Amino acid sequence: MDVINQQEDLIAYFGINPPDVKNHFTGLLENLLHVDRHNINNCNISKLIFSQFSFGYNNVEKVNFQLIEFGNCLFESVIFIDVNFSLCQLTTCTFLRCTFINTTFSKSHLNSCHFNECDIISLIIEGGNVYYSEFQRNYINTIKCINTAIVKCELNNNRPDNRNKKSPYFLFIDSILNSSLISFESHIEYSFVNTKIIANSFVSSVLKNHFFADVTCDSPNYIDLQSLSISEKLNSKILKELFNINGDDIQVYVSDCFLEIKYETVFISFSFKNIDFARQLSQSLLLKGVKTWFWPEDAPGGKRTKDIMYKGIQENERVIFICSEDSLKSVACHYELSEARKKEGQLWKEILFPIAIDKSVFDEDFIRNIRKYKKDVADEWIANIEWLKEYNVLDFSVFIDSKYNADNFNKAINNLVADLRKPIEKT
């Protein structure tokens, strides 16, 4: 096995100068070279200082780094196989899209280091300290932290390595996890063996009781509501000792807060003479999470008008009909009302949701005029109007004026949205 422990030796090793690996003294590499697309195999590298050094697209296999100082270094797309970092100091180093196979940081110190988008097949951190560092967006198969202090770090957005049949896990043994930000993914097993968990923040974490079977806690940890909602039911001892939460029913109440709220979809029927109000209504409902079918935005071209209206009514759960003198005299609006009335009769459930922007629907003179001047359709139209009046018609007439009160309109929309809310389905 080669021994490289001098600046000139390292340069020679990568083919810049003829190899010379006989001398043994500490060298300084500062802004000197970038090791790019060279492989480092079967060697010991010791007593060197790497500053602002970049490794790119290397295979590093069966290498022992000993008593090395890495400062402001970048390791990008490096494959580490059977590599040991022993008694090393890594400060402000980034491991980006690297692969770790049987890699060990032994009695080494990592300060402000970043492991991002890496494939971590097997990584052991043993007998050292990890400060102000982050493990984010990595694919994890196995990480073991043994007799290690992990302080003010971030462990989040990591994902399981599904290419391996074994269940991925993150294991802490005889360690301390202190003041760190943690997000545990649902498909990675986390275990703590004889480990102290102190003043950490668990955010959007899927926690399980067996994770904490062998932990101690000197200072309470923080857990957010999302974690309480998505975790399995934690026993009262864990809630009390780790998070200072009394009572084991807290998760039931929190879970109700995170149940998905769903609304009925609505087809908006209106006269184009009232299009400004109809558009405002549609946009207001969309902002509240209610899916609307609104003719100017959802009607496809190249289709028969009646077919479009029929399909829109059939594919949506409710019909909001904007009652006005114009809509109640509209052939198209009455076609939509008739189709909605048929659908309600077939389904035996309430379909219609009428709102009024004037008093026409309740005006007897207006209805008599329909009988007088619309004799060919009077029976059907009056049947539609009588059907409208069977419902509690919400009065939105005050909002036609351009000087309407915005707060009052918002309250009216909120009431409308509440009525369109579906029953909560608990799983």
NUMIFI-636720 format. One record per residue (C-alpha): residue number from 1; residue in one letter; x, y, z. Coordinates in Angstrom, 3 decimals, padded with zeros to 6 digits. Each point is the difference from the previous one (the first is absolute). Layout:
BEGIN
+-----+------+----------+----------+----------+
| pos | code |       px |       py |       pz |
+-----+------+----------+----------+----------+
| NUM |    A |        X |        Y |        Z |
...
+-----+------+----------+----------+----------+
//
This chain:
BEGIN
+-----+------+----------+----------+----------+
| pos | code |       px |       py |       pz |
+-----+------+----------+----------+----------+
|   1 |    M |  000.000 |  000.000 |  000.000 |
|   2 |    D |  001.417 |  003.436 | -000.964 |
|   3 |    V |  000.654 |  002.630 |  002.631 |
|   4 |    I | -000.676 |  003.591 | -001.038 |
|   5 |    N |  000.715 |  002.592 |  002.648 |
|   6 |    Q |  001.633 |  002.872 | -001.806 |
|   7 |    Q | -001.129 |  002.624 | -002.481 |
|   8 |    E |  002.432 | -001.115 | -002.704 |
|   9 |    D | -000.968 | -003.625 |  000.506 |
|  10 |    L | -003.678 |  000.730 | -000.520 |
|  11 |    I |  000.680 |  001.973 | -003.169 |
|  12 |    A |  002.150 | -002.833 | -001.264 |
|  13 |    Y | -002.632 | -002.565 |  000.893 |
|  14 |    F | -002.416 |  001.624 | -002.401 |
|  15 |    G |  002.478 |  000.009 | -002.837 |
|  16 |    I |  001.159 |  003.608 |  000.074 |
|  17 |    N |  003.547 | -001.029 |  000.919 |
|  18 |    P |  001.733 | -003.381 |  000.097 |
|  19 |    P | -001.069 | -001.977 |  003.036 |
|  20 |    D |  002.010 |  000.475 |  003.126 |
|  21 |    V | -001.573 | -001.305 |  003.176 |
|  22 |    K |  003.018 | -000.402 |  002.232 |
|  23 |    N |  000.071 |  003.238 |  001.971 |
|  24 |    H | -002.205 |  000.475 |  003.062 |
|  25 |    F | -000.822 |  003.504 |  001.170 |
|  26 |    T | -003.029 |  002.239 |  000.231 |
|  27 |    G | -000.928 |  001.933 | -003.121 |
|  28 |    L | -002.387 |  002.864 | -000.674 |
|  29 |    L | -002.363 | -000.052 | -002.959 |
|  30 |    E | -001.622 |  003.401 | -000.345 |
|  31 |    N | -001.647 |  001.139 | -003.239 |
|  32 |    L |  002.427 | -002.341 | -001.722 |
|  33 |    L | -001.793 | -002.566 | -002.094 |
|  34 |    H | -003.323 | -001.661 | -000.632 |
|  35 |    V | -000.037 | -003.781 |  000.015 |
|  36 |    D | -002.403 | -000.651 | -002.842 |
|  37 |    R | -000.842 | -003.379 | -001.545 |
|  38 |    H |  002.979 | -001.712 |  001.652 |
|  39 |    N | -000.371 | -003.156 |  002.039 |
|  40 |    I |  001.636 | -000.374 |  003.405 |
|  41 |    N |  000.517 | -003.646 |  000.891 |
|  42 |    N |  001.802 | -002.106 |  002.595 |
|  43 |    C |  001.942 |  002.665 |  001.859 |
|  44 |    N |  000.452 |  001.801 |  003.291 |
|  45 |    I | -000.181 |  003.780 | -000.107 |
|  46 |    S |  001.083 |  001.673 |  003.221 |
|  47 |    K |  001.039 |  003.251 |  001.658 |
|  48 |    L | -001.196 |  002.301 | -002.766 |
|  49 |    I | -002.059 |  003.179 | -000.015 |
|  50 |    F | -002.502 |  000.391 | -002.830 |
|  51 |    S | -001.302 |  003.559 | -000.316 |
|  52 |    Q | -002.534 |  001.092 | -002.660 |
|  53 |    F |  000.589 | -003.315 | -001.706 |
|  54 |    S | -002.361 | -001.621 | -002.485 |
|  55 |    F | -000.439 | -003.702 | -000.689 |
|  56 |    G | -002.184 | -000.697 | -003.015 |
|  57 |    Y | -001.238 | -003.256 | -001.548 |
|  58 |    N |  002.583 | -002.203 |  001.734 |
|  59 |    N | -000.028 | -003.558 |  001.209 |
|  60 |    V |  001.619 | -000.135 |  003.423 |
|  61 |    E |  000.461 | -003.647 |  000.985 |
|  62 |    K |  001.829 | -001.671 |  002.896 |
|  63 |    V |  001.526 |  003.270 |  001.182 |
|  64 |    N |  000.863 |  001.037 |  003.540 |
|  65 |    F | -000.055 |  003.745 |  000.662 |
|  66 |    Q |  001.792 |  000.548 |  003.317 |
|  67 |    L |  000.669 |  003.228 |  001.886 |
|  68 |    I | -001.285 |  002.006 | -002.979 |
|  69 |    E | -001.486 |  003.466 |  000.198 |
|  70 |    F | -002.588 |  000.815 | -002.674 |
|  71 |    G | -001.110 |  003.647 | -000.139 |
|  72 |    N | -002.535 |  001.479 | -002.460 |
|  73 |    C |  000.235 | -003.074 | -002.207 |
|  74 |    L | -002.489 | -001.271 | -002.558 |
|  75 |    F | -000.509 | -003.685 | -000.709 |
|  76 |    E | -002.280 | -000.296 | -003.019 |
|  77 |    S | -001.180 | -003.317 | -001.460 |
|  78 |    V |  002.784 | -001.870 |  001.797 |
|  79 |    I | -000.426 | -003.719 |  000.657 |
|  80 |    F |  001.454 | -001.041 |  003.355 |
|  81 |    I |  000.516 | -003.777 |  000.379 |
|  82 |    D |  001.621 | -001.509 |  003.100 |
|  83 |    V |  001.307 |  003.415 |  001.033 |
|  84 |    N |  000.937 |  001.053 |  003.524 |
|  85 |    F |  000.356 |  003.588 |  001.209 |
|  86 |    S |  001.953 | -000.464 |  003.242 |
|  87 |    L |  000.830 |  002.823 |  002.419 |
|  88 |    C | -000.941 |  002.503 | -002.696 |
|  89 |    Q | -001.344 |  003.519 |  000.268 |
|  90 |    L | -002.602 |  001.038 | -002.614 |
|  91 |    T | -001.132 |  003.623 |  000.087 |
|  92 |    T | -002.500 |  001.595 | -002.403 |
|  93 |    C |  000.178 | -002.924 | -002.403 |
|  94 |    T | -002.704 | -001.024 | -002.458 |
|  95 |    F | -000.727 | -003.512 | -001.197 |
|  96 |    L | -002.253 |  000.428 | -003.046 |
|  97 |    R | -001.496 | -002.982 | -001.855 |
|  98 |    C |  002.648 | -002.309 |  001.464 |
|  99 |    T | -000.286 | -003.729 |  000.641 |
| 100 |    F |  001.087 | -001.535 |  003.310 |
| 101 |    I |  000.598 | -003.755 |  000.156 |
| 102 |    N |  001.589 | -001.361 |  003.182 |
| 103 |    T |  001.265 |  003.456 |  000.903 |
| 104 |    T |  001.018 |  000.937 |  003.545 |
| 105 |    F |  000.739 |  003.289 |  001.740 |
| 106 |    S |  001.938 | -001.263 |  003.023 |
| 107 |    K |  000.842 |  002.379 |  002.856 |
| 108 |    S | -000.410 |  002.833 | -002.465 |
| 109 |    H | -001.612 |  003.387 |  000.421 |
| 110 |    L | -002.466 |  001.408 | -002.535 |
| 111 |    N | -000.825 |  003.678 |  000.343 |
| 112 |    S | -002.421 |  001.792 | -002.363 |
| 113 |    C |  000.055 | -002.859 | -002.484 |
| 114 |    H | -002.734 | -000.708 | -002.528 |
| 115 |    F | -001.088 | -003.383 | -001.344 |
| 116 |    N | -002.426 |  000.727 | -002.824 |
| 117 |    E | -001.607 | -002.291 | -002.610 |
| 118 |    C |  002.368 | -002.847 |  000.863 |
| 119 |    D | -000.487 | -003.751 | -000.250 |
| 120 |    I |  000.876 | -001.253 |  003.453 |
| 121 |    I |  000.227 | -003.778 | -000.244 |
| 122 |    S |  002.030 | -000.491 |  003.169 |
| 123 |    L |  001.428 |  002.848 |  002.076 |
| 124 |    I |  001.331 | -000.135 |  003.568 |
| 125 |    I |  000.828 |  003.037 |  002.116 |
| 126 |    E |  001.797 | -001.232 |  003.111 |
| 127 |    G |  001.650 |  001.606 |  002.993 |
| 128 |    G | -000.087 |  003.582 | -001.270 |
| 129 |    N | -002.065 |  003.169 | -000.092 |
| 130 |    V | -002.332 |  001.415 | -002.634 |
| 131 |    Y | -000.829 |  003.688 |  000.409 |
| 132 |    Y | -002.150 |  002.391 | -002.064 |
| 133 |    S | -000.222 | -002.519 | -002.838 |
| 134 |    E | -002.831 | -001.229 | -002.182 |
| 135 |    F | -001.171 | -003.225 | -001.582 |
| 136 |    Q | -002.607 |  001.004 | -002.581 |
| 137 |    R | -001.640 | -001.606 | -003.045 |
| 138 |    N |  002.156 | -003.128 |  000.228 |
| 139 |    Y | -000.948 | -003.548 | -000.926 |
| 140 |    I |  000.686 | -002.032 |  003.110 |
| 141 |    N |  000.559 | -003.704 |  000.455 |
| 142 |    T |  002.071 | -000.071 |  003.200 |
| 143 |    I |  001.445 |  002.717 |  002.235 |
| 144 |    K |  001.424 | -000.814 |  003.423 |
| 145 |    C |  001.049 |  002.624 |  002.514 |
| 146 |    I |  001.974 | -001.661 |  002.805 |
| 147 |    N |  001.303 |  001.831 |  003.041 |
| 148 |    T | -000.470 |  003.253 | -001.860 |
| 149 |    A | -001.249 |  003.446 |  000.993 |
| 150 |    I | -002.325 |  001.518 | -002.609 |
| 151 |    V | -000.635 |  003.617 |  000.912 |
| 152 |    K | -002.019 |  002.704 | -001.784 |
| 153 |    C | -000.314 | -002.011 | -003.198 |
| 154 |    E | -002.773 | -000.507 | -002.543 |
| 155 |    L | -001.278 | -003.442 | -000.946 |
| 156 |    N | -002.846 |  000.442 | -002.452 |
| 157 |    N | -001.501 | -000.841 | -003.379 |
| 158 |    N |  001.983 | -003.242 | -000.172 |
| 159 |    R | -001.527 | -002.888 | -001.908 |
| 160 |    P |  000.346 | -003.777 |  000.102 |
| 161 |    D |  002.208 | -001.704 | -002.540 |
| 162 |    N | -002.605 | -002.259 | -001.589 |
| 163 |    R |  002.567 | -001.797 | -002.134 |
| 164 |    N |  001.020 | -002.077 |  002.986 |
| 165 |    K | -002.414 | -002.639 |  001.298 |
| 166 |    K |  001.027 |  000.579 |  003.617 |
| 167 |    S | -001.940 |  002.532 |  002.029 |
| 168 |    P |  002.020 |  003.240 |  000.151 |
| 169 |    Y |  000.901 |  001.253 |  003.445 |
| 170 |    F |  001.700 |  002.835 |  001.871 |
| 171 |    L |  001.492 | -001.326 |  003.240 |
| 172 |    F |  001.317 |  001.951 |  002.996 |
| 173 |    I |  002.015 | -001.973 |  002.587 |
| 174 |    D |  001.527 |  001.445 |  003.193 |
| 175 |    S | -000.376 |  003.444 | -001.522 |
| 176 |    I | -001.364 |  003.463 |  000.728 |
| 177 |    L | -002.471 |  001.760 | -002.284 |
| 178 |    N | -000.228 |  003.604 |  001.128 |
| 179 |    S | -001.759 |  003.167 | -001.248 |
| 180 |    S | -000.478 | -001.340 | -003.515 |
| 181 |    L | -002.761 |  000.373 | -002.581 |
| 182 |    I | -001.379 | -003.412 | -000.889 |
| 183 |    S | -002.493 | -001.222 | -002.555 |
| 184 |    F | -000.413 | -003.785 |  000.006 |
| 185 |    E | -001.362 | -001.535 | -003.191 |
| 186 |    S | -002.644 | -002.716 |  000.241 |
| 187 |    H |  001.926 | -002.739 | -001.835 |
| 188 |    I |  003.281 |  000.277 |  001.932 |
| 189 |    E |  000.394 | -001.776 |  003.321 |
| 190 |    Y |  001.628 |  002.119 |  002.698 |
| 191 |    S |  001.351 | -001.559 |  003.176 |
| 192 |    F |  001.612 |  001.448 |  003.104 |
| 193 |    V |  002.033 | -002.286 |  002.241 |
| 194 |    N |  001.246 |  001.466 |  003.271 |
| 195 |    T | -000.233 |  003.446 | -001.550 |
| 196 |    K | -000.787 |  003.413 |  001.453 |
| 197 |    I | -002.523 |  002.104 | -001.918 |
| 198 |    I |  000.150 |  003.584 |  001.197 |
| 199 |    A | -001.853 |  003.143 | -001.164 |
| 200 |    N | -000.486 | -001.109 | -003.601 |
| 201 |    S | -002.766 |  001.117 | -002.349 |
| 202 |    F | -001.998 | -002.786 | -001.674 |
| 203 |    V | -001.738 |  001.529 | -003.015 |
| 204 |    S | -002.259 | -001.903 | -002.435 |
| 205 |    S |  001.360 | -003.224 |  001.473 |
| 206 |    V | -001.625 | -003.413 |  000.000 |
| 207 |    L |  000.832 | -001.248 |  003.503 |
| 208 |    K | -000.460 | -003.492 |  001.379 |
| 209 |    N |  000.150 | -001.197 |  003.577 |
| 210 |    H |  002.798 | -002.498 | -000.591 |
| 211 |    F |  002.297 |  002.770 | -001.246 |
| 212 |    F |  000.279 |  001.227 |  003.585 |
| 213 |    A |  000.219 | -003.278 |  001.911 |
| 214 |    D |  003.438 |  000.772 |  001.422 |
| 215 |    V |  000.404 |  003.770 |  000.336 |
| 216 |    T |  000.472 |  002.541 |  002.734 |
| 217 |    C | -000.910 |  003.660 | -000.056 |
| 218 |    D |  001.426 |  002.804 |  002.157 |
| 219 |    S | -001.924 |  002.789 | -001.707 |
| 220 |    P | -003.344 | -000.244 | -001.850 |
| 221 |    N | -000.089 | -000.234 | -003.774 |
| 222 |    Y | -002.377 |  001.885 | -002.268 |
| 223 |    I | -002.515 | -001.795 | -002.208 |
| 224 |    D | -002.206 |  001.802 | -002.509 |
| 225 |    L | -003.709 | -000.644 | -000.541 |
| 226 |    Q |  000.602 | -001.644 | -003.358 |
| 227 |    S |  002.258 | -002.599 |  001.628 |
| 228 |    L | -002.603 | -000.717 |  002.662 |
| 229 |    S | -002.592 | -000.420 | -002.728 |
| 230 |    I |  001.915 | -002.411 | -002.269 |
| 231 |    S |  001.848 | -002.054 |  002.634 |
| 232 |    E | -001.301 | -003.220 |  001.481 |
| 233 |    K | -001.699 |  000.366 |  003.379 |
| 234 |    L |  002.883 |  000.792 |  002.359 |
| 235 |    N | -000.223 | -001.315 |  003.530 |
| 236 |    S | -000.401 |  002.394 |  002.894 |
| 237 |    K |  003.521 | -000.632 |  001.329 |
| 238 |    I |  001.633 |  001.127 | -003.259 |
| 239 |    L | -002.254 |  003.032 | -000.272 |
| 240 |    K |  000.779 |  001.025 |  003.561 |
| 241 |    E |  003.712 | -000.790 |  000.256 |
| 242 |    L |  001.108 |  001.076 | -003.482 |
| 243 |    F | -002.436 |  002.813 | -000.804 |
| 244 |    N | -001.438 |  001.035 |  003.381 |
| 245 |    I | -003.541 | -000.689 | -001.237 |
| 246 |    N | -002.539 | -001.237 |  002.526 |
| 247 |    G | -002.807 | -002.243 | -001.150 |
| 248 |    D |  000.037 | -002.601 | -002.756 |
| 249 |    D | -003.110 |  001.280 | -001.798 |
| 250 |    I |  001.702 |  003.089 | -001.445 |
| 251 |    Q |  000.590 | -001.739 | -003.341 |
| 252 |    V | -003.705 | -000.654 | -000.474 |
| 253 |    Y | -000.836 |  003.684 |  000.284 |
| 254 |    V |  002.929 |  001.060 | -002.167 |
| 255 |    S | -000.818 | -002.532 | -002.718 |
| 256 |    D | -003.450 |  001.514 | -000.454 |
| 257 |    C |  001.663 |  003.318 | -000.819 |
| 258 |    F |  001.899 | -001.578 | -002.880 |
| 259 |    L | -002.805 | -001.942 | -001.647 |
| 260 |    E | -000.372 |  001.050 | -003.610 |
| 261 |    I | -002.982 |  002.259 | -000.587 |
| 262 |    K | -001.816 | -000.752 | -003.237 |
| 263 |    Y | -002.721 |  002.002 | -001.728 |
| 264 |    E | -002.685 | -000.886 | -002.474 |
| 265 |    T |  000.740 |  001.091 | -003.546 |
| 266 |    V | -002.409 |  002.526 | -001.436 |
| 267 |    F | -001.384 |  000.908 | -003.403 |
| 268 |    I | -000.823 |  003.721 | -000.132 |
| 269 |    S | -003.144 |  000.788 | -001.980 |
| 270 |    F | -000.504 |  003.691 | -000.857 |
| 271 |    S | -001.104 |  002.486 | -002.628 |
| 272 |    F |  002.836 |  001.600 | -001.966 |
| 273 |    K | -001.571 |  003.336 |  000.904 |
| 274 |    N |  001.163 | -000.773 |  003.557 |
| 275 |    I |  003.445 | -001.292 | -001.012 |
| 276 |    D |  001.976 |  002.440 |  002.171 |
| 277 |    F | -001.650 | -001.240 |  003.164 |
| 278 |    A |  000.226 | -003.628 | -001.147 |
| 279 |    R |  003.732 |  000.359 | -000.629 |
| 280 |    Q |  000.539 |  001.613 |  003.386 |
| 281 |    L | -001.930 | -002.833 |  001.647 |
| 282 |    S |  001.991 | -002.677 | -001.838 |
| 283 |    Q |  003.352 |  001.579 |  000.838 |
| 284 |    S | -000.959 |  000.427 |  003.657 |
| 285 |    L | -000.987 | -003.641 |  000.291 |
| 286 |    L |  003.179 | -001.168 | -001.725 |
| 287 |    L |  002.083 |  001.990 |  002.475 |
| 288 |    K | -001.751 | -001.871 |  002.821 |
| 289 |    G |  000.783 | -003.390 | -001.534 |
| 290 |    V | -003.340 | -000.674 | -001.722 |
| 291 |    K |  000.324 | -001.299 | -003.565 |
| 292 |    T | -002.404 |  001.827 | -002.309 |
| 293 |    W | -001.186 | -000.560 | -003.566 |
| 294 |    F | -000.317 |  003.474 | -001.572 |
| 295 |    W | -001.044 |  000.285 | -003.642 |
| 296 |    P |  002.539 |  002.584 | -001.262 |
| 297 |    E |  002.882 | -002.043 |  001.412 |
| 298 |    D | -001.157 | -003.611 | -000.160 |
| 299 |    A | -002.275 | -000.352 | -003.040 |
| 300 |    P |  001.891 | -001.789 | -002.821 |
| 301 |    G | -000.180 |  001.212 | -003.605 |
| 302 |    G | -001.398 | -002.004 | -002.874 |
| 303 |    K | -002.797 | -001.567 |  002.059 |
| 304 |    R | -003.774 |  000.468 | -000.065 |
| 305 |    T | -001.120 |  002.493 |  002.649 |
| 306 |    K | -002.604 | -002.267 |  001.552 |
| 307 |    D |  002.482 | -002.889 |  000.178 |
| 308 |    I |  002.472 |  002.237 |  001.845 |
| 309 |    M | -002.638 |  001.130 |  002.488 |
| 310 |    Y | -001.250 | -003.551 |  000.544 |
| 311 |    K |  003.492 | -001.415 |  000.564 |
| 312 |    G |  000.944 |  002.834 |  002.378 |
| 313 |    I | -003.051 | -000.678 |  002.160 |
| 314 |    Q |  000.521 | -003.762 | -000.009 |
| 315 |    E |  003.688 |  000.180 |  000.922 |
| 316 |    N | -000.410 |  002.415 |  002.926 |
| 317 |    E | -001.653 | -000.666 |  003.331 |
| 318 |    R | -001.978 |  003.203 |  000.463 |
| 319 |    V | -001.502 |  002.705 | -002.234 |
| 320 |    I |  000.256 |  003.563 |  001.259 |
| 321 |    F | -002.729 |  001.892 | -001.768 |
| 322 |    I |  000.274 |  003.802 |  000.020 |
| 323 |    C | -003.615 |  001.148 |  000.128 |
| 324 |    S | -000.711 |  003.269 | -001.785 |
| 325 |    E | -002.571 |  001.431 | -002.356 |
| 326 |    D |  002.427 | -000.713 | -002.858 |
| 327 |    S |  000.722 | -003.623 |  000.929 |
| 328 |    L | -003.681 | -000.789 |  000.641 |
| 329 |    K | -000.821 |  001.213 | -003.507 |
| 330 |    S |  002.903 | -001.901 | -001.616 |
| 331 |    V | -000.689 | -003.086 | -002.100 |
| 332 |    A |  003.505 | -001.339 |  000.717 |
| 333 |    C | -000.305 |  000.507 |  003.750 |
| 334 |    H | -003.344 | -001.781 |  000.100 |
| 335 |    Y |  001.491 | -002.886 | -001.985 |
| 336 |    E |  002.686 | -000.299 |  002.705 |
| 337 |    L | -002.619 |  000.223 |  002.743 |
| 338 |    S | -002.092 | -002.725 | -001.634 |
| 339 |    E |  003.005 | -002.319 | -000.344 |
| 340 |    A |  000.997 |  000.627 |  003.614 |
| 341 |    R | -003.588 | -000.743 |  001.108 |
| 342 |    K |  000.056 | -003.295 | -001.925 |
| 343 |    K |  003.323 | -000.941 |  001.551 |
| 344 |    E | -001.312 |  000.720 |  003.495 |
| 345 |    G | -003.002 | -002.224 | -000.646 |
| 346 |    Q |  002.243 | -002.830 | -001.210 |
| 347 |    L |  002.477 |  000.186 |  002.873 |
| 348 |    W | -002.456 |  000.842 |  002.772 |
| 349 |    K |  002.447 |  002.511 |  001.418 |
| 350 |    E |  000.166 |  003.778 |  000.077 |
| 351 |    I |  001.688 |  001.435 | -003.079 |
| 352 |    L | -001.109 |  003.632 | -000.139 |
| 353 |    F |  001.598 |  002.906 |  001.863 |
| 354 |    P | -001.820 |  003.236 | -000.944 |
| 355 |    I |  001.186 |  003.510 |  000.780 |
| 356 |    A | -001.891 |  003.159 | -000.969 |
| 357 |    I |  001.334 |  003.338 | -001.220 |
| 358 |    D | -003.454 |  001.559 | -000.314 |
| 359 |    K | -003.567 | -000.736 |  001.148 |
| 360 |    S | -001.356 | -001.499 | -003.232 |
| 361 |    V | -000.226 | -003.581 |  001.226 |
| 362 |    F | -002.520 |  001.108 |  002.635 |
| 363 |    D | -001.846 |  002.554 | -002.193 |
| 364 |    E | -003.512 | -001.287 | -000.781 |
| 365 |    D | -000.464 |  002.595 | -002.772 |
| 366 |    F |  003.169 | -001.308 | -001.655 |
| 367 |    I | -001.365 | -003.554 |  000.140 |
| 368 |    R | -003.386 |  001.093 | -001.406 |
| 369 |    N |  001.792 |  001.674 | -002.901 |
| 370 |    I |  001.745 | -003.268 | -000.804 |
| 371 |    R | -003.378 | -001.710 | -000.198 |
| 372 |    K | -001.290 |  002.787 | -002.245 |
| 373 |    Y |  002.916 |  000.486 | -002.386 |
| 374 |    K |  001.812 | -003.387 |  000.081 |
| 375 |    K | -002.938 | -002.326 | -000.485 |
| 376 |    D |  001.976 | -002.654 | -001.913 |
| 377 |    V |  002.469 | -000.478 |  002.870 |
| 378 |    A | -001.981 |  001.439 |  002.900 |
| 379 |    D | -000.745 | -003.311 |  001.736 |
| 380 |    E |  003.628 | -001.137 |  000.029 |
| 381 |    W |  001.399 |  003.396 |  000.976 |
| 382 |    I | -002.490 |  000.501 |  002.832 |
| 383 |    A |  000.740 | -003.541 |  001.228 |
| 384 |    N |  003.690 |  000.968 |  000.079 |
| 385 |    I | -000.752 |  003.188 |  001.945 |
| 386 |    E | -002.185 | -001.840 |  002.484 |
| 387 |    W |  002.838 | -002.500 |  000.439 |
| 388 |    L |  002.404 |  002.884 |  000.682 |
| 389 |    K | -002.334 |  001.357 |  002.655 |
| 390 |    E |  000.002 | -003.337 |  001.826 |
| 391 |    Y |  003.576 |  000.802 |  001.000 |
| 392 |    N |  001.284 |  002.683 |  002.341 |
| 393 |    V |  001.078 |  002.525 | -002.628 |
| 394 |    L |  003.000 |  001.957 |  001.287 |
| 395 |    D | -000.273 |  003.744 | -000.539 |
| 396 |    F |  003.084 |  001.442 | -001.737 |
| 397 |    S | -001.856 |  003.026 | -001.441 |
| 398 |    V |  001.895 |  002.482 |  002.182 |
| 399 |    F |  003.246 | -001.011 | -001.712 |
| 400 |    I | -001.058 |  001.123 | -003.470 |
| 401 |    D |  000.711 |  003.599 |  000.908 |
| 402 |    S |  003.629 |  000.870 | -000.773 |
| 403 |    K |  000.268 |  001.609 |  003.450 |
| 404 |    Y | -000.913 | -003.157 |  001.890 |
| 405 |    N |  001.731 | -000.833 |  003.278 |
| 406 |    A |  002.893 | -002.398 | -000.751 |
| 407 |    D |  000.022 | -001.448 |  003.525 |
| 408 |    N | -003.674 | -000.857 | -000.209 |
| 409 |    F |  000.491 | -001.610 | -003.410 |
| 410 |    N |  002.859 | -002.105 |  001.365 |
| 411 |    K | -002.194 | -001.131 |  002.909 |
| 412 |    A | -002.755 | -000.967 | -002.434 |
| 413 |    I |  002.501 | -001.991 | -002.088 |
| 414 |    N |  001.311 | -001.736 |  003.137 |
| 415 |    N | -003.559 | -001.021 |  000.910 |
| 416 |    L | -000.531 | -001.299 | -003.524 |
| 417 |    V |  003.267 | -001.953 |  000.114 |
| 418 |    A | -000.912 | -001.519 |  003.369 |
| 419 |    D | -003.240 | -001.297 | -001.505 |
| 420 |    L |  001.956 | -001.606 | -002.858 |
| 421 |    R |  002.325 | -001.848 |  002.353 |
| 422 |    K | -000.162 | -003.781 | -000.201 |
| 423 |    P | -000.261 | -002.129 |  003.147 |
| 424 |    I |  003.449 | -000.876 |  001.391 |
| 425 |    E |  001.027 | -003.562 | -000.758 |
| 426 |    K |  002.204 | -001.461 |  002.727 |
| 427 |    T |  002.217 | -002.928 | -000.890 |
+-----+------+----------+----------+----------+
//
